[in-house]
Amino acid sequence: MLRPILLAANLIVNRFYSGILLASPLALTNPNPAVTFLSSTMAYLFYASIAETLENFRRKEISPLELIAVHLDRIAQFQPQLNPFVHIDSESARARARDSDSRIACGETLRPLEGIPITVKSSVDVAGWPCPAGSLLRKDYIPIANAPLVSRLEDAGAILLGNTNTPEFLMAYETDNRLSGKTSNPWNPAYSAGGSSGGEAAAIASGCSMGGVGSDGGGSIRTPAHFCGICGLKPTPGRIPATGHFPPGAGAFAWIGVVGPMARSVDDLRALFAAMAGPDPGDALSTPVAVRNIASADVRGLRIGILENPELGRPTPETLSALRRSAQLLCDLNHRVEPFKLEKLDQALELWWFFFGPVIADLFYASTRGQETLLSPMFLEYLEAAQAEPKVTLESFQQACVDRDLIRASLLRQLRDVPILLSAVSTAPAFKHGDGNYRVGDPYNYRDTMRFCQWLNLAGFPGLSLPMGQSPEGLPINIQLIARPYEEELLLAVAAQLEQARGPWKPPSL
């Protein structure tokens, strides 16, 4: 059984390392077999799936309180190196873990996420926690109530460890800000973890969290997942309520930004999605669509299009290799995979920038005017790029709303017989800290490198980021699977098939 093994291994290590539960970086390189054994055992705990962890609880091989202690120690070890976290609430986590222990001891049925340690992006309200969204202007904001998705996760038994870092106001693909600094990539700390859900991706990839919540207005779940080699789901607007998220989703551009799950496996994404999904009156696009159970084994013979639009950009050779491998595996699974081109994607991308750039920037001008000295350089660069565009007028805004609906209708018609698309997430893997920007013509200009993601936010389509390769520098490369609106369950089923064909997920060498 796992618990006696852990206790015995810990006792051996205690004799040499003064009671340290987790092997230190020095201990990880020590040839002592007992230390090596403990390290591999602990790695199993950090990187176990939700289903495996629940089974360990049922068998009494480990308790939720022990699991939380292990994760809090993991956070203490890697927070200085990676900086994924903005706030850590160890006291509350231990209290909720003791409650889960009591439930298990009393023989109660385990809830779907019983005792599972998770995290949330620091743009999502958690009662009593700071929710700065990466800005000095929000450093004193502490919500008094949970966002609905947070309450749903806790009702499902999940234990929140803390919240994670973002760029200022989420408006960048590099997680760095003047309030809490930069978050580094677990695969190589010289590289970015991505943004805007970069802290969340780094926490999950490093084994500090088993899963969590990100948000996505133009790739902000899918791109950090790609940079850090985990899974991320951008759902259809309204499937998971964005109530309690900053910036709030309201008005004609509510469909640009959504909240969604991030995890190391598709099954874990599915478990988190099921816990969070459902209508809420605080979300203008909330939809009463019941969560369906589509087994991967039941999905056969789908027509899957490999998205081939030159306006999306030219991916690196390694990214193209990951796409070819994915296409071959999907063929081996008896799906009909063929090249596919979507008309009007160029218009969709320009329209996405109209809303994400000039329109949303107009909202920020009013709240930040006169406080420019407190703003992060990357956020100022975003405002500058948005301000360079023609001024938003009532006429241009109204026309953009009409055009968005017409383009979305056109895309849906084209995909009537193609339920799944395969594409890159980005033209390249993670960039080094400071390389990403809004400057037109630079190699890591956001508007150019992330075009594979952005059009989905304009059209309101769900997309899933899945690890499938590696760059020559040892950085992860994800592919993206895309479905029609409200077909997240089909998307998850196909992604689970591809994940199984790919083989087990491999963690970074921390």
N, C-alpha and C positions, 0 to 999 in steps of 0.2 A: 504494500500500500504506500501511497505517496507520502502521507504524513510521517510515518516512522522513518522513511528514507530521508525526508527533509530534516527531521530532528536529529537523526544520527549524523548526517553530513554536517549539520550546523554545529553539533558538539565537537566534531573533529576540528572544524575550522576555528571554533572559539579558542581552542588550546593554543593556536598559533597567532590569531588575529584579534585578541582582546574583545571577543564578543560581538564582532561585526557580523550582522546577518548576511549582508550582501558582499560578495567578493569585491574588493577595491580594484582599481585599474592595475595596481601592482600585483594583486593576488591573481588576476585573470591571466597574467603571463607567467605565473609561478608553476613549475613543473610538478608540484605536489599533486598526486592523483586525486586526493580528497578534495582539493580546491577545484580542480578541473571538473570533477563529478558534480560538485555543488553548483558550479557555474552553469553546466548544461541543464541541471534540474531546474534552477531558477529561470533560465531562458525558456524552458517549457512553460513555466507559469506566466511569464511576461507575454509570450506569443501564442498561448492557447486560444482556441476559438471560444465563442460564447457557449456553444453546445458542449464542448469538452469540459469547460469550467463548471457548467451546471451539473454535468454527470459526476465530476469530482466532488461537488457539494453533496449530491445524493448518496455517494458512497462514503461520505465522511472522511475523504482523503485529505481535504483541506477545508477550512472554514472561510466564510466571507471576511471575517476580521483578520485572519492570517493573510488572505489575499490582498486586502487593503494595505496592511502593514508592508508587505513586499513591494507594492506599487509606490507607496509613499517613500520608501527607501530608494527605489529606482529614480523617482523624481529628484530626490536630494542629490543623487549621484550625477544626473545629467542636466539638471537645470543650469548650473554654471557654464556648462560647455555649449548647450544648444539654445537655452533661453526660450522654451516653448510657452512657459506659463506667465500669466499676469497675476493670478491669485490662486492660492492653494488653501483649502479649508479642511485640514486634517482632522480637526475635532468633530465636525459634522459628519465627515466620511466614516470615522470610527463609530460614531453613535448609530448611524444607519446600518453599518456592518453588524453591530451587536444586535440590532433589531432583526436582521436577516438570520443571524445565528440562532436567535430565539425561535423564529418561525421554523427553521429546519429542525431544531431540537424537539419542537412540539409536534413534528410530523406533518406540518402544513404543506399543502401543494406549493411547489416552487412557482413563483411568478415568472413570466417570460424572460426577465432580465435580473432575476434575483441575485443580489450581491455583486453584480458586474460593475467594475470601476470604469467610469466614463468621464469625458470632459466636454465642455461647450466653448464655443468661440466667444470672446469677450465683447461681442456685440449683441448678445442674447441675454435678456433679463433673468437673473437669478436673485431672489429676494435676499438682501443683506450683503451681496457681493458687489464690488466695484465693477462697472460696466463701461469702460472708457472708450471702446472702439478705437484704441490707439491714439487718442488725442489728449493733449494737456487741457483742452477746453472742456473735456468731460471727466477729468480725473476725480472730481468730487461727486459724480453721479452714482448713487446707490439705489437701485430699484427696491420698492417695498413689496413687490409681488413677482411671482415666477411667470415667465412666458408660458403659454399653454403647453408647448412641446416639452418644457422642462418638467412641469407637473405630470405629464403623461409618462415620461421616462421614469420618474420617481415612483409613480403608481405601479409601473411595471416591475419595480424592484431595483432599478439601477441606482448606483451610488456615485454621486458627483464628487470628483476629486478637486476640481478647480476649473478656472476658465483660461483661455489661451490667447496668445498674442496675435495682433493684426496690424496692417499698415493703417495710417491715420484715416479715419472715416471709411476704411475698406477700399479706398480708391487707388490701389496699386497691386501689382503682381509680385512685389517684394515685401516681405513682412519686416518692416523697420519703421521706427517712429521715435519721436523725441521724448516720449513718456517712458517706455519700457525697452527701448533698444531693438536690436535685430534678432531674428530667430534663424538658426543655422540648420543646414541639412544634415540629418543623421548619417547619410552615406559619405559625406565629406563636408566638414564644417566651414570650408572655404566657399561653399556654394550656398545659394539661397534655398530656403524651404518653400519658396513660392508665396503667393498671396491671392486673395486676402486671408484665406483660412490656413496660413502657413504654420502658425503655432499649433493648430489642431493636427495637421498632417505630421509635423515633427514629433509631437507627443505620442501619436499612435504608432508611427514607424519605429520609434526608439523603445517601445514597450513600456512607456510611462502611463499609457491609457489603452484600454481595450477597444475603444471606439468613441465616437462623439458626433458633434453637430457643427457643421460649417454653413456658410451661405455663399451664394453664387449669383453675381450680376453680369458676368461676362467670362466665366471660367474659374471663379474663385474657390470652388470645391474641386473641380476636375484638374486644374493645373497644379495646385499643391499636392494633390494625390499623385499626379504624374511625376513631379519633381522628387517626391519622397517614396515612391514605389508602393503606395497603398491603393485602396479602392475608394471611390467617391461617387455619390449619386446626386445629380441635379434633377429634382423632380419637376413635374408639371406645376406651374403656379396654382396654388390652392390645395394641392394634395396634402401638404403639411403646412399648418398655419404659420405665417410669418409674424403674427401678433407678438409684440414684445421684442422685436428686432430693431436695431438701429443701423442704418437709416430705415425709417418705416416704409413699408410698401403700401402706397396709396395712390389714388388718381389714375391717370391714363398710363402711367409707367409702372404700375404695381406688378405687371408680368415680367419686368426686367430682372428683379431680384427675388430669389427664393431661398429657403433653408432646406438642408438635407443632410443625410447621414454620411459619415466617413468611417472606414474600418479597414482591417487587413484582409478580409475575405468577403465574398459576395453573400454568403449565408449570414454573416454578421451584419452586413448592410441591410439585408432583408429583415432581420430581427429588429433592428433599430427603426427602420421605415415603418414596420407594422405597429410599433409602439407609438410613434409620433403622428401617424397619418390620421386624418379625420377632419371634419368641418369645425370652424370656430367663427363666431360672429365678428371678431375683431379683424379678420382678414377679408378684404373686399372681394377677393377671388376665391374664397373658400368654397370647396365643392364636396357634397355628400356622396363621394364615390367610395364604396366599400372596398376594403383590401381583399384581393382574391389570392388564392393559393394555386399557383401554376407550377407544377413539378417539372424540373428540367427534363426528366425522362419522357414527359408527354409532349415536348416541343420537337417536332420533326419537319423536315422538308420546307423550311421557310425560304422565301426569296430574300436574300441579303445583298444589299448594294454596297460596293466599295466606292465611297465618295471620291470622285475624280473631278474636282473643280480647280482650275489653275489659279483662280482669284483667291483661293485659300492659302496659297504659299507653297514653297517647295521644302518638304521635310528633309532632314539629314538622311544619309544612306542607312544608318542604323535604325532610324524610325521607319523608313520604308521596309527594311528587313522585318521589323516587328509586325508591320501590317501584312506583309506577305505570309509570314508564319501564321498569323491569326486567320487569314483567309483560307489557308490550306487546312488548318485544324477545323474550321467551320465546314469546309467541304467534306472532310473526313467524317464529320458528324451528320452527313447526308443533307446539309442545307444547300440550296442553290445560290452560289455566290458569283456575282458578276459585277463588272464596272458599272457605275451609275453616275450621272451628272444631273445636278439640280439647277434648273433655270431660276434666275432672279436672286441668286445668293449674293451677287455683288451689290444689289440694291439693299438686301437685308443687312449686310455688313455696314453700309453707309448709314442706314437708318438706325441701326444699333448705336453707332457712335453719336448720332444726333441726340438720342435720349440719354445715353450714358455720359456723354461729354457736355455739350452746351446746356441741355435742359436741366440735368441734375446739378451741374456746376452753378446754375442760377440760384438754386436753393441754398447752396453753401455760401455764396457770396454774402447774402444777407446776414447769416449767422456768424461769419468769420470776419466781416469787415472791421478794420481797426485793430485786429488781433493777429496780424500777419506774422509778427515776430515770434509768436508761439507755435506757428504751424511748421510741420515737417517739410524738408526740401522736396520730397517726392510729391506731397500733396500740392505744394505751390506749383510744381511743374505740371501737374494735372490741370490746375486752374488756368495756367498760362496756355496750355494746349487747347483747352475748351474755349478760352476767350479769343483765340485766334480765328475761330470759326465765325460765320455770319451771325449776327445777333438774333436770338429767338424772338419771333413775333407771334401774336395770337394766330395769324393766318398760317405761318409756317408750322406751328405746333398742331393746329387742327388738320392741316394737310398731311403731316407725318403720321398722325393717328389713323387717318383713312388709309394711307399707303401701307401702314403696318398690317392692317386687317386684310387688305387685298393681297399682299405678299404672302401672308400666312395661309390664306385660302388657296393660293396657287401652289404652295409647297405641299399642303395636304392633298390636293388633287394629284400631284405628281407621285405621292407616296401611297396612293390608294391600294396598290398591289405590292408594295415593298414595305413590310412592317419593321424591318431593322436595317440600319445603315452602319457601316464600319468606316472609321476615319482615324486620323491622328488626333491627339489632344493639342499638340503644339508642333511647330516646325523643328524644335530642338529640345534636348533635355535641360536640366537646371543650368542657370547661368551663375557666374561668380557674383558675390555680393557687390552691389553697386552698378552692375552692368545693365540691368533692366531699366528702361526709361520710356518717356513719351516723345522722344526726339525722332522726328521722321527721318528715315534713312539709316538709323543706327541698327546694328545687327540684332539687338534685343529690344527693339521698339515694340511695345505691347500691342499696338493696333495691328502690327504685321504678323508677329509670331503666334498670337493667340486667336487668329481668325477662325480656326476650326471649332472653337468653343462659342464665339460671340453670337453667331447667328441663331443659335438655339435659344438664347435669352430673348432675342427679338421676337422669335416665332412662338415661344412658349413650349418647346419640345423638351422631353426628358433625355438626359445623356448620362452615361456611366463610364468612368475612367477606371481601367483595369491594367495592372502591371503585365508586361509581355516581353520585355527585352532589357538590354543594358547597353550603355554607350562605351566607347573605348576607355573612357575615364572611370568606368565603374558606376556610373549614375543610372538610375532607373529610367526606363522608357515605357510609358503606358499607351494603350490604344483606347479609342472611344467607341462605344456602341450607342446608337441613337434610336429612339422609338418615337412613335406618334404620341400625341398628348393622351394622358391618362392610361398609358400602357406600360407603367413601371414594372408591373409584375412579369410581363413578357420579357422586358428588358433584363430583369434580374435572372429569369430562367435561362435565357440564352447566355448571359454572362457567366452563370454558374457552370454551364456546359463547357464554355471556352476555358474557364479557370481550371476545371478538372482535367481537361485535355492538356493544358499547359504544364501542370505539375505543381507540387507544393510551393507555397510562398517562402522566399528566403529572406531573413532579416538582414539589416546592415551589420557590418562588422564593427561594432562599437568598442 
